[in-house]
Amino acid sequence: MSAGRFALLIATGHYENQALRQLRSPARDAEGLADVLRDPAIGGFEVSTVVDRRHHEVARAIEHFFLDRGRDDLLLLHVSSHGVKNDDGDLYFAATDTDRRLLASTAVSAEFLRTQMDRCRARSVVLLLDCCYSGAFLRGTKGDTDVHVKDELAGHGRVVLTATNRTEYAWEGERLDALDPEPSRFTGAVIKGLRSGEADRNGDGLISALDLYEYVYDELRAAQVRQRPQMWAQVERQVVVARSVTAARRPVIPPQTDGEPPRGAPDAPPPPAPRPRSLLDRMTELTEELSGLACMADNQGRAQFALVLAEHLGRAVDLRGVRLREDVAVMVRAALSTDGGERALLGVIRVFEGPAVADRVRHLLDRDGVVPPGERTATDRPPQGPRPRFDEVRAASPGPAENGDYRGATQLLLRLTDAVCRLPSLEDPQGRVLFASILGEQLGRPVDLRGVRLREDAVALVRAALNVPDGEQVLVDVIRVIDGEDMAADVERSIQPVP
């Protein structure tokens, strides 16, 4: 069964409850977005719209949309309405019959939407939320306050783009004439970027979810609107939203599969001729690749990655934590300007994302002769001699290329992270937080986890243990308590040097 591309656009601008202000833009948003998504030269989606419907109709449409989908289907859901919350801070999407006093029975909860996404077989879901969560309605705004969209809706295989952060307004434009409404700022920028092809930031003829986010972010900033779109992603492959109409040749949208793209497609562009690549070319290519990694999806994840990379490079890597691509470019630049930094970068990617992703990045480095095919990187080599403590080699080493012991410590970090990721107790965020609490008590220092991604949390646990004298044995002892002797023995074996 071939992969399909399906979109559902939910727009609610008219409300029976006077406590919910009427919105001018949602219907116009749905109409404009449907046009570009449905266009076979741009989105190629099969599009359905639900405009100004009651809550049970909206819920039914959502459940039906996620039902009976294939693993390789790409699903896009756009919601434009008021975002409201109950006294506990739970997020709801308002429908025409929503009563703010009776949200549980008259609105569509974020929890309901997440459940439908969890049950869906499709591995690629893009969620666009044109709602805001500010505390009061102002002229030209919509929304309610203090909702943790990431916690409620982000998940594996998903890309979530929101019109604002949780304390800002979602602006509807400037025109007050209800007979000629403008699109909202957020959706208007989405439509413009797709329709014009300007959202194709790297000129490859395809508009990924990341391309679209960066374009919308820059558009709203240029408009000087106090509104910062947010993006969270947890995907293992590029999610292509549309083709660019400005491309010289119409590219083939790759299927959302883990395998290789079909060979010999009639309209597939020929492979580019090899050419010498400048440092700027390498920076561009690496930045593009790393920007799609799950560990780069939010500020905290990038900060954790930069901290470990800095330890491997033997130099500071300072991020602003404002824009994804800017932060990634800083890390790539630091790696490329440090002797042996490419190998260090590859090693850190392997620690955070695993060998499959690291091998993909390795191919980019192979082209430059940095990591020749068949040669193992610094992090792949077995350590030589006694293993120093991680904090000791970090302090002593001026860089990864000059200290074999440091490479050995890096290899240990990788082996232990792989082993810890297999622990049953770390399968869910609550289990990882409990484990960190017990480990911190035994190490005599707090171990802070974000509880978002398993591998990221595992890196934090292992680093905390390796930076304390005999901490690796404490780690094994805690595993023995929580996961049993067999799992403890498995992790203990990973501490031993590779022969």
SEGUSE-856680 format. One record per residue: x, y, z of N, C-alpha, C in turn; residue in one letter. Coordinates in steps of 0.1 Angstrom, whole numbers, m for minus. Layout:
BEGIN
nX,nY,nZ,caX,caY,caZ,cX,cY,cZ,rest
X,Y,Z,X,Y,Z,X,Y,Z,a;
...
***
This chain:
BEGIN
nX,nY,nZ,caX,caY,caZ,cX,cY,cZ,rest
8,m12,0,0,0,0,9,12,0,m;
7,22,m10,15,34,m11,12,44,0,s;
22,52,3,20,62,14,10,73,9,a;
2,79,18,m7,89,15,m3,102,22,g;
m9,113,18,m7,126,24,m21,132,27,r;
m24,133,40,m37,137,44,m37,149,53,f;
m46,159,52,m46,171,60,m60,173,65,a;
m62,177,78,m74,181,83,m73,195,89,l;
m81,204,85,m81,218,89,m93,221,97,l;
m91,225,110,m102,228,119,m102,243,122,i;
m112,250,119,m113,264,121,m126,268,128,a;
m124,275,139,m136,279,147,m134,294,150,t;
m143,302,144,m143,317,147,m155,322,153,g;
m166,315,152,m179,319,158,m183,311,170,h;
m186,318,181,m189,311,194,m202,316,199,y;
m210,306,205,m223,310,211,m221,316,224,e;
m210,312,231,m208,318,245,m201,331,244,n;
m208,341,250,m203,355,249,m189,357,256,q;
m185,348,264,m172,349,270,m161,346,261,a;
m164,340,249,m154,338,239,m156,347,228,l;
m146,356,225,m147,366,215,m147,360,201,r;
m155,366,192,m156,361,178,m142,364,171,q;
m138,354,163,m126,356,156,m129,357,141,l;
m121,366,134,m124,368,120,m116,359,111,r;
m104,354,115,m95,348,106,m96,333,104,s;
m101,325,113,m101,310,111,m106,305,98,p;
m118,310,94,m124,304,82,m115,308,70,a;
m111,320,70,m102,325,59,m89,317,59,r;
m83,314,71,m71,306,72,m73,292,66,d;
m84,286,69,m87,272,64,m88,272,49,a;
m95,282,44,m96,283,29,m83,285,22,e;
m75,294,27,m62,296,21,m52,285,22,g;
m52,279,34,m43,268,37,m47,256,29,l;
m60,253,28,m65,242,20,m60,243,5,a;
m60,255,0,m57,257,m14,m42,253,m17,d;
m33,257,m8,m19,254,m11,m16,239,m7,v;
m22,234,3,m20,220,7,m25,210,m4,l;
m37,214,m10,m43,206,m19,m36,206,m33,r;
m29,217,m36,m23,219,m49,m13,208,m52,d;
m15,201,m63,m5,190,m65,9,194,m68,p;
11,207,m72,24,212,m74,31,217,m61,a;
23,217,m50,29,222,m38,28,212,m27,i;
16,210,m21,14,201,m10,10,186,m14,g;
1,185,m24,m3,172,m28,m11,165,m17,g;
m17,172,m8,m25,166,3,m39,163,m1,f;
m45,153,4,m60,151,4,m65,159,16,e;
m73,170,14,m76,179,25,m91,178,28,v;
m94,179,41,m107,180,47,m108,192,56,s;
m119,199,57,m120,210,65,m132,209,75,t;
m131,214,87,m142,214,96,m143,229,101,v;
m153,236,97,m154,250,100,m166,253,108,v;
m164,260,120,m174,264,129,m184,253,132,d;
m179,242,138,m187,231,142,m187,229,157,r;
m197,222,162,m199,219,176,m188,209,181,r;
m186,209,194,m174,201,199,m175,187,196,h;
m187,180,196,m187,166,193,m184,164,178,h;
m187,173,170,m184,172,155,m169,173,153,e;
m163,182,160,m148,184,159,m141,172,164,v;
m145,167,176,m139,155,181,m141,143,172,a;
m152,141,166,m155,130,157,m146,131,145,r;
m144,143,140,m135,145,128,m121,142,131,a;
m116,146,143,m103,143,147,m100,128,148,i;
m110,121,155,m108,107,157,m108,100,144,e;
m117,103,135,m118,97,122,m105,100,113,h;
m100,112,115,m88,115,107,m76,106,110,f;
m74,103,123,m63,95,127,m65,80,126,f;
m77,76,122,m81,62,122,m77,55,109,l;
m72,42,111,m69,34,99,m59,40,90,d;
m49,46,95,m38,52,86,m27,42,85,r;
m19,43,74,m7,35,72,5,40,79,g;
15,32,81,27,36,88,34,47,81,r;
34,47,68,42,56,60,34,68,56,d;
21,70,60,13,81,57,19,94,64,d;
17,105,58,20,118,64,7,125,67,l;
5,128,80,m8,135,84,m4,149,89,l;
m13,159,85,m11,173,89,m24,178,95,l;
m24,182,107,m36,187,114,m34,202,117,l;
m43,211,113,m42,225,116,m54,229,124,h;
m52,235,136,m63,240,144,m62,255,146,v;
m72,262,143,m73,276,144,m85,280,152,s;
m83,284,165,m95,286,174,m90,293,187,s;
m99,295,196,m94,299,209,m88,287,217,h;
m77,289,224,m71,280,233,m75,284,247,g;
m82,275,254,m86,279,268,m82,268,277,v;
m82,270,290,m77,261,300,m87,260,312,k;
m86,249,319,m94,248,331,m86,252,343,n;
m91,251,355,m84,255,367,m71,248,369,d;
m70,236,364,m58,228,366,m47,230,355,d;
m51,240,346,m41,243,335,m41,234,323,g;
m51,225,322,m53,216,311,m58,224,299,d;
m52,221,287,m55,228,275,m68,222,268,l;
m76,231,263,m88,227,255,m89,236,243,y;
m94,231,232,m97,238,220,m112,241,219,f;
m115,254,217,m129,258,218,m136,255,205,a;
m149,250,206,m158,248,194,m169,259,195,a;
m178,259,186,m188,269,186,m197,268,198,t;
m199,257,204,m208,255,215,m200,254,229,d;
m188,258,229,m180,257,241,m185,267,252,t;
m186,261,264,m189,269,276,m177,269,284,d;
m171,281,287,m159,281,295,m160,275,309,r;
m172,274,314,m174,268,327,m175,253,326,r;
m177,248,314,m180,234,312,m170,228,301,l;
m158,230,303,m148,227,292,m148,212,290,l;
m148,204,300,m147,189,299,m158,184,290,a;
m170,190,290,m181,184,282,m185,193,270,s;
m178,204,268,m182,213,256,m170,217,248,t;
m158,212,251,m146,216,243,m138,203,240,a;
m128,204,231,m120,193,227,m107,194,235,v;
m103,185,243,m91,186,251,m79,182,243,s;
m68,188,247,m55,184,242,m52,169,245,a;
m56,164,256,m54,150,260,m61,141,250,e;
m73,145,246,m81,137,236,m73,136,223,f;
m68,148,218,m60,148,206,m48,140,207,l;
m41,141,218,m28,133,220,m32,118,220,r;
m43,114,226,m46,100,226,m49,95,211,t;
m55,103,203,m57,99,189,m44,98,182,q;
m35,107,184,m22,106,178,m14,94,182,m;
m15,91,195,m8,79,200,m13,66,194,d;
m26,66,192,m32,53,186,m30,52,171,r;
m26,63,165,m25,63,150,m12,55,146,c;
m13,48,135,m2,40,130,8,49,122,r;
4,60,117,13,68,109,24,73,118,a;
36,73,112,48,76,120,52,91,118,r;
45,98,109,48,112,107,36,120,108,s;
35,129,118,24,138,120,29,152,123,v;
23,161,115,26,175,117,14,182,123,v;
16,189,134,5,196,141,7,211,141,l;
m2,219,135,0,233,135,m11,239,144,l;
m8,246,154,m17,252,164,m17,267,163,l;
m27,272,157,m28,287,156,m38,292,168,d;
m33,290,180,m40,294,192,m30,300,201,c;
m35,308,210,m25,314,220,m30,312,234,c;
m22,314,243,m25,311,257,m22,322,266,y;
m26,334,262,m24,346,270,m35,348,280,s;
m33,357,290,m43,358,301,m55,365,298,g;
m56,374,288,m68,382,285,m68,384,270,a;
m80,387,266,m82,390,252,m79,405,250,f;
m70,408,240,m68,421,235,m73,423,221,l;
m73,435,217,m78,437,203,m69,430,193,r;
m74,422,185,m66,415,175,m59,402,180,g;
m63,397,192,m57,386,197,m67,375,200,t;
m62,363,203,m71,352,207,m63,343,216,k;
m70,337,226,m63,327,234,m65,328,249,g;
m57,320,256,m58,319,271,m44,317,276,d;
m42,314,288,m28,316,295,m22,303,300,t;
m9,302,299,m1,292,307,m4,278,304,d;
m2,273,291,m5,260,288,8,253,282,v;
11,242,287,24,235,283,21,226,271,h;
21,232,259,18,225,247,28,214,245,v;
40,216,247,50,206,245,47,193,253,k;
45,195,266,42,184,275,30,176,271,d;
20,184,266,7,177,263,6,171,249,e;
14,176,240,12,172,226,24,167,219,l;
36,170,223,48,165,216,50,150,218,a;
55,144,209,58,129,210,66,124,199,g;
69,111,199,77,105,189,70,105,175,h;
78,109,165,72,109,152,64,121,149,g;
64,132,157,56,143,156,64,156,155,r;
58,165,147,63,179,147,52,188,151,v;
54,196,161,44,205,166,49,219,165,v;
41,227,157,44,241,155,32,249,161,l;
36,259,170,25,267,176,27,282,172,t;
16,289,172,17,303,168,25,311,178,a;
25,307,190,32,316,200,38,306,211,t;
45,313,220,49,305,232,37,306,242,n;
38,301,254,27,300,262,22,313,269,r;
29,324,267,25,336,273,23,348,264,t;
22,345,250,21,355,241,7,354,234,e;
5,365,226,m8,365,218,m6,360,204,y;
m17,355,199,m17,350,185,m24,361,177,a;
m17,369,169,m23,381,163,m30,377,150,w;
m42,384,148,m50,381,137,m49,390,125,e;
m39,399,125,m38,408,114,m42,422,119,g;
m44,431,110,m46,445,114,m60,450,110,e;
m66,444,100,m79,450,95,m90,446,104,r;
m99,456,107,m110,454,116,m123,451,109,l;
m123,452,95,m136,450,88,m139,435,87,d;
m149,431,94,m153,417,95,m157,411,81,a;
m161,420,72,m165,415,58,m153,411,50,l;
m141,416,54,m129,413,46,m118,409,55,d;
m119,398,62,m109,395,73,m96,391,67,p;
m85,394,75,m72,390,71,m69,376,77,e;
m59,369,71,m54,357,78,m47,360,91,p;
m46,351,100,m38,353,112,m24,355,108,s;
m16,361,117,m2,363,113,5,349,111,r;
3,340,120,9,327,119,5,319,107,f;
m8,317,105,m12,309,93,m10,317,81,t;
m11,330,81,m8,338,69,6,336,64,g;
16,335,74,30,333,70,32,318,65,a;
25,309,71,25,295,66,21,294,51,v;
9,300,49,4,300,35,13,307,25,i;
18,319,29,28,326,20,40,318,17,k;
46,312,28,58,305,26,56,293,16,g;
45,286,18,42,274,9,38,279,m5,l;
30,289,m6,25,293,m19,36,299,m28,r;
45,307,m22,56,314,m29,68,305,m31,s;
69,295,m22,81,287,m22,93,293,m14,g;
90,304,m8,101,311,m1,105,303,12,e;
97,294,16,100,286,28,111,276,25,a;
114,274,13,125,264,9,138,271,12,d;
143,270,25,154,278,29,167,273,23,r;
169,261,20,182,256,15,182,254,0,n;
171,257,m7,170,256,m21,171,242,m27,g;
167,232,m19,167,219,m24,154,215,m31,d;
144,224,m32,132,222,m39,121,216,m30,g;
125,213,m17,115,207,m8,114,216,4,l;
102,217,10,100,225,22,97,215,33,i;
107,214,42,105,205,54,98,212,65,s;
94,205,75,88,212,87,97,222,93,a;
110,219,94,120,228,99,121,240,91,l;
121,238,77,122,250,68,110,259,71,d;
98,253,72,86,261,74,86,269,87,l;
91,262,97,91,269,110,101,281,110,y;
113,279,104,122,290,104,117,301,95,e;
110,298,84,105,309,76,94,317,84,y;
85,310,90,74,316,97,80,325,109,v;
90,319,116,96,327,127,102,340,122,y;
109,339,111,115,351,105,105,361,100,d;
94,356,94,84,365,89,77,373,100,e;
74,366,111,68,373,122,77,383,129,l;
90,379,130,99,388,136,101,400,127,r;
101,399,114,102,410,105,90,419,105,a;
79,413,109,66,421,110,66,428,123,a;
76,426,132,77,433,145,64,430,153,q;
59,418,152,48,413,161,54,407,173,v;
49,410,185,54,403,197,48,389,198,r;
53,381,189,48,367,188,59,358,183,q;
63,348,191,74,339,187,69,325,185,r;
68,321,173,63,307,171,73,297,178,p;
68,286,182,76,276,188,75,263,181,q;
85,255,181,85,242,174,91,231,183,m;
85,220,184,90,208,190,89,196,181,w;
99,188,180,100,177,170,106,165,176,a;
101,154,173,107,141,177,105,131,166,q;
114,132,156,113,124,144,126,118,141,v;
126,108,133,138,101,129,142,104,114,e;
134,112,107,137,114,93,131,128,90,r;
135,133,79,129,146,75,115,145,71,q;
107,154,76,92,155,73,90,166,62,v;
87,162,50,85,171,39,71,175,38,v;
68,188,40,55,193,40,50,197,25,v;
59,202,17,55,206,4,67,207,m6,a;
65,208,m19,75,212,m28,76,227,m29,r;
87,232,m34,88,246,m37,85,249,m51,s;
76,259,m54,72,262,m68,84,269,m75,v;
94,274,m67,105,281,m74,116,272,m78,t;
115,259,m75,126,249,m79,127,248,m94,a;
140,247,m98,142,246,m113,136,234,m119,a;
136,223,m111,129,210,m115,120,206,m104,r;
109,200,m107,100,196,m97,106,183,m90,r;
110,185,m77,115,174,m70,105,164,m66,p;
109,151,m63,101,141,m58,100,142,m43,v;
88,143,m37,87,143,m23,89,128,m18,i;
100,126,m10,103,113,m6,93,107,3,p;
90,94,2,80,88,11,85,88,25,p;
76,88,35,79,89,49,83,75,54,q;
93,69,49,97,55,52,111,56,57,t;
116,44,64,129,43,68,139,38,58,d;
133,33,47,141,27,36,146,38,27,g;
153,33,16,159,42,6,147,47,m3,e;
148,59,m8,138,64,m18,138,56,m30,p;
127,55,m37,126,47,m49,137,52,m60,p;
143,43,m66,153,46,m76,147,47,m90,r;
153,55,m98,148,56,m112,135,63,m114,g;
131,71,m104,118,79,m106,120,88,m118,a;
110,89,m127,112,97,m140,115,112,m138,p;
110,118,m127,112,132,m125,122,134,m114,d;
130,124,m110,140,126,m99,152,134,m105,a;
157,144,m98,168,151,m104,181,143,m104,p;
190,145,m114,202,137,m114,211,141,m103,p;
220,131,m99,229,134,m88,238,145,m92,p;
241,155,m82,250,166,m86,264,161,m88,p;
271,168,m97,285,164,m100,294,168,m89,a;
303,160,m85,312,163,m74,320,176,m77,p;
321,184,m66,329,196,m68,336,199,m54,r;
347,206,m55,354,209,m42,344,217,m33,p;
345,214,m21,336,221,m11,343,230,m2,r;
338,242,0,344,252,9,340,249,23,s;
347,256,32,343,254,46,328,259,48,l;
324,269,41,310,274,42,301,263,37,l;
304,256,26,296,245,21,294,234,32,d;
305,231,39,305,220,49,296,225,61,r;
298,237,65,290,243,76,275,242,72,m;
272,246,60,258,246,56,252,232,56,t;
259,222,50,254,209,49,253,202,63,e;
263,204,72,262,199,85,251,206,93,l;
250,219,92,239,226,99,226,221,95,t;
224,219,82,211,214,78,208,200,83,e;
218,191,83,216,178,88,213,177,103,e;
221,185,111,220,184,125,207,191,130,l;
202,201,122,190,208,126,178,199,126,s;
178,188,119,167,178,120,168,168,130,g;
179,168,139,180,158,149,171,160,160,l;
165,150,166,156,151,177,161,158,189,a;
174,157,192,180,163,204,182,178,202,c;
180,183,190,181,197,187,168,205,187,m;
157,198,190,144,203,188,140,214,198,a;
146,215,210,143,226,219,156,231,225,d;
154,243,232,166,249,238,173,241,248,n;
166,234,257,173,226,267,181,214,261,q;
175,208,250,182,197,244,195,202,237,g;
194,214,231,206,219,224,217,223,234,r;
212,228,246,222,232,256,229,219,262,a;
222,208,263,228,196,268,238,191,258,q;
234,191,245,243,186,235,256,195,234,f;
254,208,235,265,217,235,275,215,247,a;
269,212,258,278,210,270,287,197,268,l;
281,187,263,289,175,260,299,177,249,v;
295,184,239,304,187,228,316,196,233,l;
313,205,241,323,214,247,334,205,254,a;
329,195,262,338,186,269,347,179,259,e;
341,175,248,349,167,238,359,176,231,h;
355,189,228,364,198,221,374,204,230,l;
372,205,243,381,211,252,380,226,251,g;
368,232,247,366,246,246,351,249,248,r;
348,261,252,334,265,254,326,265,241,a;
313,262,242,304,263,231,292,270,236,v;
291,283,234,281,291,240,269,293,230,d;
257,290,235,245,291,226,236,303,232,l;
229,309,223,219,319,228,206,313,232,r;
203,301,226,190,294,229,178,301,224,g;
179,308,213,168,316,207,162,308,195,v;
171,306,185,167,299,173,175,286,171,r;
167,276,166,173,263,164,185,264,155,l;
183,269,143,194,269,133,206,277,137,r;
204,288,144,215,296,149,223,288,159,e;
217,281,168,224,273,178,232,262,171,d;
226,255,162,233,244,155,245,249,147,v;
243,261,141,255,267,134,266,270,143,a;
263,274,155,274,277,165,281,264,168,v;
274,254,170,281,241,174,289,235,162,m;
283,236,150,291,231,139,303,239,137,v;
302,253,138,314,261,136,325,258,146,r;
321,256,159,330,252,169,338,239,166,a;
330,229,161,336,217,157,346,218,146,a;
342,225,135,350,226,123,362,235,125,l;
362,243,135,374,252,138,383,246,149,s;
380,234,153,389,228,163,396,215,157,t;
408,214,160,415,202,155,409,189,160,d;
405,181,150,398,168,154,384,170,158,g;
378,182,156,365,185,160,354,178,153,g;
356,174,140,346,167,133,344,153,139,e;
355,147,143,354,134,150,346,135,163,r;
350,146,170,343,148,183,328,150,181,a;
324,158,171,310,161,168,303,148,165,l;
309,139,157,303,127,153,302,118,165,l;
311,118,174,310,110,186,299,114,195,g;
297,127,196,286,132,205,272,129,199,v;
271,130,185,259,126,178,256,112,181,i;
266,103,181,264,89,184,259,87,198,r;
264,94,207,260,93,221,245,97,223,v;
241,108,216,228,113,218,217,106,209,f;
221,102,197,212,97,188,213,83,183,e;
225,77,187,227,63,183,235,62,170,g;
239,49,167,248,47,156,242,50,142,p;
229,47,140,223,49,127,224,64,123,a;
220,73,132,221,87,129,236,91,127,v;
245,86,135,259,90,134,264,85,121,a;
260,74,116,265,69,103,260,78,92,d;
248,83,93,243,92,83,252,105,82,r;
255,110,94,264,122,94,278,119,90,v;
282,107,93,296,103,89,297,104,73,r;
287,101,66,287,101,51,291,115,47,h;
286,125,54,289,139,50,304,142,52,l;
309,137,63,323,139,66,332,130,57,l;
327,119,53,335,111,43,338,118,31,d;
329,127,26,330,134,14,342,144,15,r;
345,148,27,357,157,29,370,150,32,d;
369,137,33,381,129,37,384,130,52,g;
374,136,60,377,137,74,376,124,81,v;
366,116,77,365,102,83,364,93,71,v;
376,88,66,376,79,54,367,67,56,p;
361,62,46,353,50,47,361,38,53,p;
355,32,62,361,20,69,370,24,81,g;
373,37,82,381,41,94,372,44,105,e;
376,39,117,368,41,129,372,55,134,r;
362,62,140,364,75,146,371,74,159,t;
374,85,165,381,85,178,372,79,189,a;
359,80,187,350,74,197,348,59,195,t;
352,54,183,351,40,181,363,32,186,d;
374,39,188,386,31,192,386,27,206,r;
391,15,209,392,10,223,402,19,231,p;
399,22,243,408,30,251,421,22,254,p;
431,30,255,445,24,258,449,27,272,q;
453,17,279,458,19,293,446,21,303,g;
450,24,315,440,26,326,431,38,322,p;
418,36,326,408,46,323,408,57,333,r;
411,70,330,410,81,339,395,85,341,p;
392,92,352,379,96,354,375,107,344,r;
362,108,340,358,116,330,361,131,332,f;
359,135,345,362,149,348,377,152,347,d;
385,142,351,400,144,350,405,146,336,e;
401,137,327,405,139,313,400,151,307,v;
388,155,310,382,167,305,390,179,309,r;
395,180,321,403,191,326,417,191,320,a;
422,179,318,436,178,313,437,179,298,a;
427,176,291,428,175,276,425,188,269,s;
435,193,261,432,205,253,423,202,241,p;
420,190,238,412,187,226,412,172,223,g;
402,167,216,401,153,214,412,146,206,p;
418,154,197,428,148,188,441,146,195,a;
443,152,207,456,152,214,457,143,226,e;
446,136,229,446,128,241,439,115,239,n;
446,104,239,440,91,237,431,87,248,g;
435,91,261,427,87,272,413,94,272,d;
413,106,266,400,114,265,391,106,256,y;
397,101,245,389,94,235,383,81,242,r;
392,75,251,387,63,259,375,67,268,g;
376,78,274,365,83,283,352,85,274,a;
354,90,262,343,93,254,336,79,250,t;
345,70,246,340,57,243,332,50,254,q;
337,52,267,330,47,278,316,54,280,l;
316,67,278,303,74,278,293,68,268,l;
298,65,256,289,59,246,284,45,250,l;
294,36,255,290,23,259,280,23,270,r;
282,31,280,273,31,292,260,37,288,l;
259,47,279,247,53,275,238,42,268,t;
245,35,259,238,24,251,232,14,261,d;
240,10,271,236,0,281,224,5,290,a;
226,18,294,215,23,303,202,25,296,v;
203,28,283,190,29,275,182,16,274,c;
188,5,277,181,m8,277,175,m11,290,r;
176,m3,300,171,m6,314,155,m4,314,l;
148,m14,319,133,m13,319,129,m1,328,p;
136,2,338,132,13,347,132,26,340,s;
139,28,329,140,41,322,131,42,310,l;
122,33,309,113,33,297,104,45,297,e;
100,51,308,91,62,308,97,73,317,d;
93,86,315,99,97,322,98,96,337,p;
87,91,342,86,90,357,96,80,362,q;
98,69,355,109,60,360,123,66,359,g;
125,74,349,139,80,348,141,91,359,r;
130,98,363,131,108,374,134,101,387,v;
127,90,389,129,82,402,143,77,402,l;
148,71,391,162,66,391,172,77,394,f;
170,89,388,179,100,390,179,105,404,a;
167,104,411,166,108,425,175,99,433,s;
173,86,431,181,76,439,196,77,436,i;
199,78,423,213,80,419,219,92,426,l;
212,103,425,217,116,431,220,115,446,g;
211,108,453,213,106,467,226,98,470,e;
229,88,462,241,80,464,254,87,459,q;
252,95,449,264,103,444,267,115,453,l;
257,119,460,259,131,468,258,144,460,g;
251,143,449,249,155,441,236,153,433,r;
229,164,430,216,162,423,219,158,408,p;
210,151,403,210,147,389,197,151,383,v;
197,162,375,185,168,369,183,162,355,d;
170,158,353,166,153,340,154,161,335,l;
153,161,322,141,168,316,130,159,314,r;
133,146,313,122,136,312,115,137,298,g;
122,141,288,116,143,275,120,131,266,v;
133,129,264,138,118,255,147,108,264,r;
145,95,261,152,85,268,167,87,267,l;
172,89,255,187,89,253,193,101,260,r;
186,112,259,191,125,265,192,123,280,e;
182,117,286,182,115,300,193,105,304,d;
195,94,296,205,84,299,219,91,299,a;
221,100,289,234,107,289,236,115,302,v;
226,122,307,227,129,319,230,120,331,a;
224,109,332,227,99,343,241,94,342,l;
245,90,330,259,85,329,269,95,332,v;
267,108,326,277,118,329,278,121,344,r;
267,122,351,267,124,365,275,114,372,a;
274,101,369,281,91,375,296,91,372,a;
300,94,359,314,94,355,321,106,361,l;
314,116,365,321,128,371,323,127,386,n;
320,116,392,322,114,406,331,102,408,v;
341,103,417,350,91,419,342,79,422,p;
345,68,415,338,55,416,323,56,413,d;
319,67,406,305,68,403,299,58,395,g;
308,52,386,302,41,377,298,29,385,e;
305,26,396,301,15,405,288,18,412,q;
287,31,416,274,35,423,263,34,413,v;
265,37,400,255,36,390,250,21,389,l;
260,12,389,257,m2,388,249,m7,400,v;
253,m2,412,246,m6,424,231,m1,424,d;
229,11,419,215,16,418,207,7,408,v;
214,3,397,207,m5,387,204,m19,393,i;
213,m24,402,210,m37,408,198,m36,417,r;
196,m24,424,185,m23,433,172,m22,424,v;
172,m14,414,159,m11,407,156,m21,396,i;
167,m26,389,164,m35,377,169,m49,379,d;
176,m52,390,180,m66,392,194,m69,388,g;
199,m80,392,213,m84,390,217,m86,375,e;
208,m91,367,211,m93,353,214,m80,346,d;
205,m70,348,207,m58,341,220,m51,347,m;
222,m52,360,234,m46,366,247,m52,360,a;
247,m65,358,258,m72,352,261,m68,338,a;
250,m65,331,251,m61,317,258,m47,316,d;
253,m38,325,259,m25,325,274,m25,330,v;
276,m34,340,290,m35,345,299,m40,334,e;
295,m48,326,304,m53,315,307,m42,305,r;
298,m32,304,301,m21,294,311,m12,300,s;
314,m13,313,324,m4,318,338,m9,315,i;
340,m22,313,353,m27,310,358,m23,296,q;
371,m20,295,376,m16,282,374,m27,271,p;
372,m22,259,371,m31,248,384,m37,245,v;
385,m51,244,398,m57,241,403,m54,227,p;
***
